[in-house]
């Protein structure tokens, strides 16, 4: 049988081990805090914010990472008049909008602006047979399903959720993407006319035509940002106006959580 004094002799040893471990942890924490912080390669844009400023578990509103290639949406959309679905080809038929293959880009850029430094980066990915490692901006939690095809086929324009991307030299997250922001549109309704205006179209008779004037006077986000700020400034109890042709959608839990 082990004498009782031997049991008590272990206690000072354990105390010494605890003291040593605490000292090592403190010194390591001090080294980490005193080390210079890594360079932040992301660019935060002072993006216009709507009434739903809290992003919850979604990606952060205003997030604007530096991409491996500076893709200028204003040049491709406003000048070249390219449709969003030329690059985001599956937005009307898949939950994910899709990204263009490098071959799609090179279909033009084998002969267009080949001496541009950004196009030379693109060509390097093409010759190396590698995809462009784009940094994802918009993200909802894994327990939320956002089917792009349902929204696009219902007439919701890209700009309604993403802001006026056609005017963003560097894309940023326009909306919060939180639950309240989504539900507010499903409950209060979506005005297709405002979506078309934010896309750069004007009403001409019974049809919509691409505006010939520049949208440079509008902030990136345009009319939708102005509406969001107006809603935020209004009392919470004030009813929203109901434009003609307002579209509403289901807002039961199973619409997004399934």
N, C-alpha and C positions, 0 to 999 in steps of 0.2 A: 504494500500500500504506500502511495506517495505521501511523504510528510507534508503537513500543511504549510510549512515555511517555504517549500519549493513553489507552491501555487502562488504565494504572495510575491515571490521573487520575480515572477513573470511580469507583474504590473509595471515596474519601472522601465522594463524593456519596451513594452507597448507604448508607454507615454513618450519615450524617446523617439520611437518610430513615427508617432503622430506629429511630434514637433518638427522632425526632419522633413516629412511630407508636406507640412504646411509651409515651411520655409521655401522648399523647391517650387511649390505652386505659386507663391507670392512673387518669387524672382522671375519665373516664366511669364506671369501676367505683366510684370513691370517691363520686361523686355519687349513684349508684344505691343504694349501701349506706347513705348518710347520709340519703336521702329517707325520709319516714315510710311505714311499711308500710300497704297498703290494708286497710280494715276487713274482717275475716273474717265473712262472712255465714252461715257454717255453724255448726251446733251439734254439738259432739261429746258423745255420751252415754257415760257409763261403763257400757257394755252388758256383760251377762254373757257371758263367752267360753267356748266349748267347748274340747275338747282340741286342736283344730286352729286355733291362734291365728295362724298365718301365712297370709295371704290370697294370696300368690303374685301372679299376674298378674290376679287378680280384683279387684273393688272391695274397699275396706278394711273389715274387720270393725269394727262400732261406728259406721260412718259414718251421720250423721243430718243431712242438709241441711235448711235452712229452706225450706219450700215456699211458692209464691206465695199459696196459700190454706191456712189451718190446718184440715185435714180431720181431725176427731176420730173415729178408728176406734171407740173405746169407746162413743161415743154411738150410732153407726150400727149397730154389731154387737151390743153388749150390751143397749142400751136398745131400739133399734128392731128388733132381731132380724133384721137384713138378712144374707142369705147373701153370701159372698165373690164368688160368680159373678154377682150382680146387677150389680156394677160391673166386675169382671174377667171379662167375659162369654165369652171364648174360651179360658179356662184348660183346659177339658176337650176342646177340639177344635183347638188350634193350639199351635205351639211357644211363642208369646208369649201371656201371659195377657190382654192387652188392658187399656185404660183407658176409663172411661166418657166418652161424648161430653158436652159441656156441656148438651145438650138432655136427657140422662138425669137429670142433677142438677136441672135446672130443672123437670123433671116434678113434683118435690115442692116445690122451693123458690120456685116462683111464689106459693105460699100459705103455706109453712112458714118461720118465722123471717126474714121478708123485711127486717126492720130491723136484723138482725145485720150488723156491719161486714164479716165474712167473706163472708156471702151477698151483700152489696152488691158486693163484688169479683167474685164469681161472676156476678152479673147484668150487670156491666160487660162481662165477656168475652162474655156471651150477646148483649147488644145490639150489641157491636162485631163480632159474628160471628167471634170468634177462639177457638182452643182454649186451655185452661189450660196454660201452659208448665211442667208438672210436672218436677221435677228427679229424674232416675233415680237410684236407690240401688243396686240389685243389678245387677251386671254380671259376666259371665264373659268370658274371652278370646275373640277371634273364631275361634280354632281349636277351640273347645269348643262342642258343641251340647247344649243342655238343653231337650228337648221337654216342655213343661209337660203336654201332653195325655196322654203316656204315664204320667207319675207320678200325675196326678190320677185317671186311669181305673184305675190299679193300686191305688187306695185310699190313696195318700200324702196326708195332710192338709197344708194350707198352712202350719200352725204347725210342722210337722216341719222345714221349711227356713227359714221366716221368723220363727219364734218366735211368741209370743202377741200377734200384731198387734192383736187385739181389745182389748188392754189398753194399747196404746201411744198416748199423746196425740200424740207425734211419732214417726213410724216410724224405726227404725234397723236397720242390718244386723246380724242376730242371729248368723249363721253366717259362717265364713271363706270358704266357697265354693271352697276350694282342692281340689286333686285328691285328697289323702288323706282329706279329710272326705267327699267323694262316694263314693270307693271303699270306705270303711269301712262305709257303709250297704249298698252292693251286696254286699260280702263277708260281713259279720256278720249282715245282715238287718235288716228294718224291722218294728217291732212296731206293728200297726195300733191296738191298744188304747191305747198311749201317745199315738199321734197323736190319737185321739178325746178322750182326757182333756185333752190340751193345747188342744184346740179348745173345751173347756168342756162336754163331754158326760160322762155317767156311765152305767155299765152297769145296766140294769134288766131282769132276766130274760135274755132272748135278744136284747134290742134296746138301742140307745143313745138316751138322752134328754138334752135340753139341761138342764144343771144349773141348779137354781133358786137355789142359793147363789152369792154373789159370789166371783170368783176373785182378789179384791184381796190375799189373803194370799200369792199366788204372785208371784214376780218376773216381769217381762215376759220370757217365754221358758219359764216354768213348769217342769213336770216334765222337759222335755227339757234345760233348762239344768242341773238337778240331776243328771240322768243323765250329762251331758257332764262335769261337774265330778268325778263319782264315777269315771268312766273315766280322767280325767286323773290322778287321785290313785292309781289302781291301777297295779301294775307292768305294764310293757308286755307281759310274757309271760303275764299272767294271762288265762285264757280268759273270754270274755264269756258271760254266762248266755244260754240259748236259750229265750225265752218261747214258750208254745204259740201256734201260728199265725204264727210268724215268716216274713216274706216276704223272699226273696232275689232278686237280679237278676243279669244278665250283667255281667261287669266286664272283658271284653276291650276292647282299645283302640278297636275300631270302634263300640263302644256310644256313645261321645261324640265321637270324632274321625272324621268322615266327610264 
